[in-house]
């Protein structure tokens, strides 16, 4: 995600450079194909879902334990 913002910022910088230096739009260098945009296969997507499930389950347990602790402290 950060690479997206870096590329966007760089593209904007090149556009400003072309406008202010009165250059042709061809002066902007072409971006290379991003290697990090490899499409995910179906098995990769299936492996991603259990991981997300475990993370959400862990967050729910932490919130439940925190709520119980606050309830015990507040009622005591």
N, C-alpha and C positions, 0 to 999 in steps of 0.2 A: 504494500500500500504506500509505503514511503517512496518507493521508486516512482510510483505514478505522480506524486506531487513534485518530485525532483525533475522528472521529465517535463511536466507541465510548466514548471517555473523556468526551466531551460528554454523551452519552446517560446514562452512569452518574452524572455530576454532576447532571443534571436529576432523575434518580430520587431521589438523596439529598436534593436540595432539596425535592422534593415530600414525601418521608417526614418530614423534620425540621421542615418548616414547616406540616405538616398540611394540605396543599393537595390538591385533587382531581387525579387522574391526567390530567385534561384540561388542566391548567396547563402541561404539557410542550408546547413548540412543535413543530409538525410539521416533519419534515426535508424540505428541498427535494429534488427529484429530481436526482440527481447527473448532471452532463453528461459526466463522464469515464467513464461506464459505457456508452458507445456500443458495441453489439455489433459484433464484427469480421466482415467479410464473408469469403467463401471466398478471394478474391484476396489480402486482407490476411494471412490465415493462411499462404497459400502463399509470400508474400514474407517472412514472419517466419522460416520454416524455413531458407532458405539463409543468412540472417544468423546464425542460431544455429549452423549448421554451420561457418561461417567462424570464429566465435568459438571453438568447441570445437577446430577444427583449429589455430588460433593458439596456444591454451593447450597443446595436445599438442606442438607444435613447441618452444615455450619450455621445457616440462618435459624434452623430449628433449635439447635443447641444454644445459640446466643439468646434466642427468645426465652427458652426455659431458664437460663441463668438469670436473665433480667426479671423474669416472673418470680423466681425464688428469692432474689435479693430484694425486690420491691415488696413482696408479701411478708418478708421476715423482719 
